[in-house]
């Protein structure tokens, strides 16, 4: 018998799992980057759209609150005749209860402490005389507009007791910011117009010649004044109060930054010259 040991049988085992090649890794990385950038762009655009929608909502809300405040105060505006003061050089004799300009408005408002002088205007900031103004109803300044390339204007409100205004040469107004986001237009993103009645009727009818009319022929003709129509003007230089005040605000709109959006409200004054 032979002493030789049989040789072991070697079988080749092929592993089905293999590593990715460099080209496959680069291709997967490129696809992943494209998908990630697309998702990031969609997420960023969503944040921007939400921020713009929030800005528009807050701006509109401030504008309508300004309309409500103006309507409440103008509805309570009062007349005051300063012409009774005999001294023509007195401050009192040169005052009027209502001053209406195209971009400014001043009137007298009764309060629990007396009569106050209220002034509305549009300005680039809230720093007039007494230092930084506060946002109406709060204590902080509004945040800068991050959507407008140019600074926007503020709707400002000043209030001061009438007695202090008349007795001081440089009165210290209490100043507040009512609304933000006004377009800095020329002359202003805040516009006022003032209404008075204009008689559009014809001349009063005359009584025809001949015998007086009887019941059978109908009632005697009466004087007719005709319909009246409001006449709007940019300035109010009359005594007393106007019948109505039209307030127009031009707000910055991110979708239309050049022209903005225009909001208008007509406010009727109970004590106007009806």
Buried (B, 14 or more C-beta within 10 A) or exposed (E): EEEEEEEEEEEEEEEEEEEEEEEEEEEEEEEEEEEEEEEEEEEEEEEEEEEBEEBBEBBBEBBBBBBEBBBEBBEBBEBEEBEEBEEEEEBEEEBBBBBBBBBBBBBBBEEEEEBBBBBBBBBEEBEBEEEEBBBBEEEEBBEEBEBBEEEBBBBBBBBBBBEBBBEEEEBEBBBBBBBBBBBBBEEBBBBBBBBBEEEEEEEEEEEEEEEEEEEEEEEEEEEEEEEBEBEBBEEBEBEBBBBBBBBBBBBBBBEEEEEBBEBEBBBBBEBBBE
